[in-house]
Amino acid sequence: MFTSGRRSRGRGQKPVLTGLLVLLALFLLQELAAGLLPDIYKGFAGESRKALVIGAAVAFAVVGLLLYIVHLRGLVPPEPDFALGAEERARVRAALLHAVRRSWTEGADRARERAVRIELGLAEHRTAVHDPWGAPRLAAGGPEGGVLLPAGTRIGEVFDRHHAQLLVLGDPGAGKTSRMLELTEYLAAAAERDDAAPVPVVLLLTDWHGGPMVPWVLDELHSRYRVPRETGLALLRDNGLALVLDGLDEVAPGLRADCVRAVNALIGAEGHPHCPIAVSCRSADYEELEERLTVNGAVRVRPMDVAAVHALLDSAGEGLRGLAVAAAADPVLARLLTTPLMLGVAALAYEGVDEEEVTALGDTEERRGRIFDAYIERMIHRDRTLQGRPVTPQRPAGQVRAGLLRLARVLGESHATVYYANDFTRVILQAPDDVVRQQVPAGLYPVFRAMRRLSGYEAGNPASRPNPVYRLFVGFYQVPLPLLGSPLADYLQRGFLDYATDRAIMRRVGDGHAFLHKTIQDHLAARAARMTPEEMRALERSA
């Protein structure tokens, strides 16, 4: 789809150099196994066994160092030795816009959201971003206040007002991702009207696990949008891309400050200071950070007030009468419904349900969990999707419940919110040992551990990366691990993911799948962590 002009000589030589180094290591291993060494080495070391061992160790160390240098060279973004021509740039822009539209702005979920849009207030927060002339910390009280913007203000207007660099804050479920996708639509429409306008690309920070931001952006453009790295860098240097970075709060907690520094380096004076960029984060998680983003402005998505919740429920008709009566009598429940996520989930979970079934005791988190559980049960037992299509094939409800719990636990322990079906091997190799033991037959577990050790991945470490030899092997042969077939982890297979997406328990995120919201994933992961293997198996057998 994309063409990249002339190919960089260095990148073309890398696989050849890596292959030659691997062959050298194999040659040395063969010589050692045969008890032989080249004549030139024997003349130098004689017949001394100690010198033989030391020489072999030095040889392997040198080969390993060279392999590591090749690996480090691969992390350096390529310098473009070409400029995109007008025709090629137009083709790249058209193809990228089509990919963004297809993945992010034209799905059934977005169409439904636009049809039932809930107007949310926005408030500017000047203290949420770094002020080079002021204090580096947030003002007292954190990002709760801010200057209210006029009703009906769109996120695109705020983005333009702050010269195309914006931080979007909000509470869980307040609609941050929805505002980021609204911004993506706004920017895509502008790019279609004006050939000089940047093309928006949605990138999920949950997939960032450390390192400079530019190489990661180029890798994500290559893997998610099929943009060659040289082409992506050329667009980035020309400010031809608007980076929509969703989910700073979904980065592993220990890496969030590093992520802020990486974004700041990207838009710093030595990087791409005029790059259009938007970043979203939960307000509370951002307030805990010592670092501040150096974008031009910040805005907070404000929740609805309780009066607006009552008005919406009262106008919904008899189907939500039970929920409306329960919310009117229970201030805790009413406050819980002030975010679009909770109001929408509760409306689907309790449609046609009496007040008595809605009313529940407990603190806010317990009540939120009960609403999520009721929603999932309602979705599992629906005979049609929210779009009106029949759901096929049917799956046993117990297996669906257990699969959702296991998937939420695996994602949570990997500090991830999006699962890509073609990333099956990586997810399993990085999974904690106790998770793997539940999936791999006992007799094959030692084999699995050996494979993980050879690959370079680490158990329970989502930031671990494969070694160059493993990448070379998988890159050339595309061989998945043979023992990780569908019987071992059905909940990681595309059929299960598509089923859960049809049921609106999960959603498509680009070419991956995620739970409807991270708070639902967190709730299910916490439930799974409290369950024993026996309880999980019993749940799987339930009706």
Secondary structure in CASP SS format (residue, H / E / C, confidence):
PFRMAT SS
TARGET T0000
AUTHOR 0000-0000-0000
METHOD secondary structure of the structure
MODEL  1
M C 1.00
F C 1.00
T C 1.00
S C 1.00
G C 1.00
R C 1.00
R C 1.00
S C 1.00
R H 1.00
G H 1.00
R H 1.00
G H 1.00
Q H 1.00
K H 1.00
P H 1.00
V H 1.00
L H 1.00
T H 1.00
G H 1.00
L H 1.00
L H 1.00
V H 1.00
L H 1.00
L H 1.00
A H 1.00
L H 1.00
F H 1.00
L H 1.00
L H 1.00
Q H 1.00
E H 1.00
L H 1.00
A H 1.00
A C 1.00
G C 1.00
L C 1.00
L C 1.00
P C 1.00
D H 1.00
I H 1.00
Y H 1.00
K H 1.00
G H 1.00
F H 1.00
A H 1.00
G C 1.00
E C 1.00
S C 1.00
R H 1.00
K H 1.00
A H 1.00
L H 1.00
V H 1.00
I H 1.00
G H 1.00
A H 1.00
A H 1.00
V H 1.00
A H 1.00
F H 1.00
A H 1.00
V H 1.00
V H 1.00
G H 1.00
L H 1.00
L H 1.00
L H 1.00
Y H 1.00
I H 1.00
V H 1.00
H H 1.00
L H 1.00
R H 1.00
G H 1.00
L H 1.00
V C 1.00
P C 1.00
P C 1.00
E C 1.00
P C 1.00
D C 1.00
F C 1.00
A C 1.00
L C 1.00
G C 1.00
A H 1.00
E H 1.00
E H 1.00
R H 1.00
A H 1.00
R H 1.00
V H 1.00
R H 1.00
A H 1.00
A H 1.00
L H 1.00
L H 1.00
H H 1.00
A H 1.00
V H 1.00
R H 1.00
R H 1.00
S H 1.00
W H 1.00
T H 1.00
E C 1.00
G C 1.00
A H 1.00
D H 1.00
R H 1.00
A H 1.00
R H 1.00
E H 1.00
R H 1.00
A H 1.00
V C 1.00
R C 1.00
I C 1.00
E C 1.00
L C 1.00
G C 1.00
L E 1.00
A E 1.00
E E 1.00
H C 1.00
R H 1.00
T H 1.00
A H 1.00
V C 1.00
H C 1.00
D C 1.00
P C 1.00
W C 1.00
G C 1.00
A C 1.00
P C 1.00
R C 1.00
L C 1.00
A C 1.00
A C 1.00
G C 1.00
G H 1.00
P H 1.00
E H 1.00
G C 1.00
G C 1.00
V E 1.00
L E 1.00
L C 1.00
P C 1.00
A C 1.00
G C 1.00
T C 1.00
R C 1.00
I H 1.00
G H 1.00
E H 1.00
V H 1.00
F H 1.00
D H 1.00
R H 1.00
H C 1.00
H C 1.00
A C 1.00
Q E 1.00
L E 1.00
L E 1.00
V E 1.00
L E 1.00
G E 1.00
D C 1.00
P C 1.00
G C 1.00
A C 1.00
G C 1.00
K H 1.00
T H 1.00
S H 1.00
R H 1.00
M H 1.00
L H 1.00
E H 1.00
L H 1.00
T H 1.00
E H 1.00
Y H 1.00
L H 1.00
A H 1.00
A H 1.00
A H 1.00
A H 1.00
E H 1.00
R H 1.00
D C 1.00
D C 1.00
A C 1.00
A C 1.00
P C 1.00
V E 1.00
P E 1.00
V E 1.00
V E 1.00
L E 1.00
L E 1.00
L H 1.00
T H 1.00
D H 1.00
W C 1.00
H C 1.00
G C 1.00
G C 1.00
P C 1.00
M H 1.00
V H 1.00
P H 1.00
W H 1.00
V H 1.00
L H 1.00
D H 1.00
E H 1.00
L H 1.00
H H 1.00
S H 1.00
R H 1.00
Y H 1.00
R C 1.00
V C 1.00
P C 1.00
R H 1.00
E H 1.00
T H 1.00
G H 1.00
L H 1.00
A H 1.00
L H 1.00
L H 1.00
R H 1.00
D C 1.00
N C 1.00
G C 1.00
L E 1.00
A E 1.00
L E 1.00
V E 1.00
L E 1.00
D E 1.00
G C 1.00
L H 1.00
D H 1.00
E H 1.00
V C 1.00
A C 1.00
P H 1.00
G H 1.00
L H 1.00
R H 1.00
A H 1.00
D H 1.00
C H 1.00
V H 1.00
R H 1.00
A H 1.00
V H 1.00
N H 1.00
A H 1.00
L H 1.00
I C 1.00
G C 1.00
A C 1.00
E C 1.00
G C 1.00
H C 1.00
P C 1.00
H C 1.00
C C 1.00
P C 1.00
I E 1.00
A E 1.00
V E 1.00
S E 1.00
C E 1.00
R E 1.00
S H 1.00
A H 1.00
D H 1.00
Y H 1.00
E H 1.00
E C 1.00
L C 1.00
E C 1.00
E C 1.00
R C 1.00
L C 1.00
T C 1.00
V C 1.00
N C 1.00
G E 1.00
A E 1.00
V E 1.00
R E 1.00
V E 1.00
R C 1.00
P C 1.00
M C 1.00
D C 1.00
V H 1.00
A H 1.00
A H 1.00
V H 1.00
H H 1.00
A H 1.00
L H 1.00
L H 1.00
D H 1.00
S C 1.00
A C 1.00
G C 1.00
E H 1.00
G H 1.00
L H 1.00
R H 1.00
G H 1.00
L H 1.00
A H 1.00
V H 1.00
A H 1.00
A H 1.00
A H 1.00
A H 1.00
D C 1.00
P H 1.00
V H 1.00
L H 1.00
A H 1.00
R H 1.00
L H 1.00
L C 1.00
T C 1.00
T C 1.00
P H 1.00
L H 1.00
M H 1.00
L H 1.00
G H 1.00
V H 1.00
A H 1.00
A H 1.00
L H 1.00
A H 1.00
Y C 1.00
E C 1.00
G C 1.00
V C 1.00
D C 1.00
E H 1.00
E H 1.00
E H 1.00
V H 1.00
T C 1.00
A C 1.00
L C 1.00
G C 1.00
D C 1.00
T H 1.00
E H 1.00
E H 1.00
R H 1.00
R H 1.00
G H 1.00
R H 1.00
I H 1.00
F H 1.00
D H 1.00
A H 1.00
Y H 1.00
I H 1.00
E H 1.00
R H 1.00
M H 1.00
I H 1.00
H C 1.00
R C 1.00
D C 1.00
R E 1.00
T C 1.00
L C 1.00
Q C 1.00
G C 1.00
R C 1.00
P E 1.00
V C 1.00
T C 1.00
P C 1.00
Q C 1.00
R C 1.00
P C 1.00
A H 1.00
G H 1.00
Q H 1.00
V H 1.00
R H 1.00
A H 1.00
G H 1.00
L H 1.00
L H 1.00
R H 1.00
L H 1.00
A H 1.00
R H 1.00
V H 1.00
L H 1.00
G H 1.00
E H 1.00
S C 1.00
H C 1.00
A C 1.00
T C 1.00
V E 1.00
Y E 1.00
Y C 1.00
A H 1.00
N H 1.00
D H 1.00
F H 1.00
T H 1.00
R H 1.00
V H 1.00
I H 1.00
L H 1.00
Q H 1.00
A C 1.00
P C 1.00
D H 1.00
D H 1.00
V H 1.00
V H 1.00
R H 1.00
Q H 1.00
Q H 1.00
V C 1.00
P C 1.00
A H 1.00
G H 1.00
L H 1.00
Y H 1.00
P H 1.00
V H 1.00
F H 1.00
R H 1.00
A H 1.00
M H 1.00
R H 1.00
R H 1.00
L H 1.00
S H 1.00
G C 1.00
Y C 1.00
E C 1.00
A C 1.00
G C 1.00
N C 1.00
P C 1.00
A C 1.00
S C 1.00
R C 1.00
P C 1.00
N C 1.00
P H 1.00
V H 1.00
Y H 1.00
R H 1.00
L H 1.00
F H 1.00
V H 1.00
G H 1.00
F H 1.00
Y H 1.00
Q C 1.00
V C 1.00
P C 1.00
L C 1.00
P C 1.00
L C 1.00
L C 1.00
G C 1.00
S C 1.00
P C 1.00
L C 1.00
A C 1.00
D H 1.00
Y H 1.00
L H 1.00
Q C 1.00
R H 1.00
G H 1.00
F H 1.00
L H 1.00
D H 1.00
Y H 1.00
A H 1.00
T H 1.00
D H 1.00
R C 1.00
A C 1.00
I C 1.00
M E 1.00
R E 1.00
R E 1.00
V E 1.00
G C 1.00
D C 1.00
G E 1.00
H E 1.00
A E 1.00
F E 1.00
L C 1.00
H C 1.00
K H 1.00
T H 1.00
I H 1.00
Q H 1.00
D H 1.00
H H 1.00
L H 1.00
A H 1.00
A H 1.00
R H 1.00
A H 1.00
A H 1.00
R H 1.00
M C 1.00
T C 1.00
P H 1.00
E H 1.00
E H 1.00
M H 1.00
R H 1.00
A H 1.00
L H 1.00
E H 1.00
R H 1.00
S C 1.00
A C 1.00
END
